[in-house]
Amino acid sequence: MSATPVSIDDLIVIGKIYSVHGVRGEVKVYSFTDPVANLLQYKSWTLKREGSVKQVELVSGRGNDKFLVAKLKDLDDREEARLLAGYEICVPRNLFPELADGEYYWYQLEGLKVID
């Protein structure tokens, strides 16, 4: 795990690690993407929590409509994986696919005034 290669301001939160899974260092992840499994398309994650930032690499993942289980490179210990609980999973915004005209990502709408 290393420092992030991009500015913190360019990172978008796409999920959160909330627990461990099994004894081989896998982690349970809530995905904020739609569909949920889209989070697994991003192989390099920046993890953020209370000023701490770590760069990790996704090896594999699986899941269902509620949560995912992810295996991270060089993470093979359950207790070490437990220390990642609470970290937000971020990726640089420039990795997001281009949208059609009139479509927006949620982060692009934050702070805008809503008129009904």
Sequence and secondary structure as in RCSB ss.txt:
>XXXX:A:sequence
MSATPVSIDDLIVIGKIYSVHGVRGEVKVYSFTDPVANLLQYKSWTLKREGSVKQVELVSGRGNDKFLVAKLKDL
DDREEARLLAGYEICVPRNLFPELADGEYYWYQLEGLKVID
>XXXX:A:secstr
 B  SS GGGEEEEEEEEEEETTTTEEEEEE SSSGGGGGG  EEEEEETTEEEEEEEEEEEE SS EEEEETT 
  HHHHHTTTT EEEEEGGGS    TT   HHHHTT     
